[in-house]
Amino acid sequence: MTRIAFTALLAGLLAATAAQADLAPAKGLKRLPLEHMITTEKDYPEYTFFSVGFLGKDATPLKLDAKTPAKITNVYRLATFVAVPKDAAKSYPTEKDFHAAVAGGKVEGTIKAKTGFGAFIEVKDSDPRKTAVMKYKIEKIDAKDGIVLVEVKNEAKPEEEESLTQPASRSVALGLGLAGLLGFTGLVVVRRRKLA
């Protein structure tokens, strides 16, 4: 019985997340594609970097060194940033197999950033930009803490930074409401089965 309730709650959370992302922005706001730039002050020749799509659907190799920032532009709603050992590809027969293993988190020695990278952001209608950019700098990479990223503030345009960090409270409230409704429905179903 508790399995049914748990399953209903989980389904509700997944449905609410999808519904939240498909909502139109609130009045006075518009949605911009979000690009993530990751920089580093030193090279990490022992790693190959990847952007991994939502639910591990794909892995895109990224070039990153002290002169070249990595750019993550999402095809899916959410992406993660991972580093795998440079020679890990040699353990796989093809590049396609290696990328599938990276996407599935199956490569030994994979290190992951705790930061998630969304595909879009809501900003004021008056914002003239066509794309929003969030910048990060790698502070360190280690097996214990993962890839530690620090957000880099744009000092030249503080109003843009403000719009990027505003919470989307309407979307969050709707998502939580849908999750609660579906979870409550699951509990009602369990109770009816128990009484029958």
Buried (B, 14 or more C-beta within 10 A) or exposed (E): EEEEBEEBBBBBBEBBBEBBBEBEBEEEBBBBBBBBBBBBEEEBEEBBBBBBBBEBEBBBBBEBBEEEBBBBBBEEBBBBBBBBBEEBBEEBEEEEEBBBBBBEBEBEEBBBBEBEBBBBBBBEEEBEEEEBBBBBBBEEBEEEEBBBBEEEEBEEEEEBBEBBEEEBEBBEEBBEEBBBEBBBBBBEBBEEEEEE
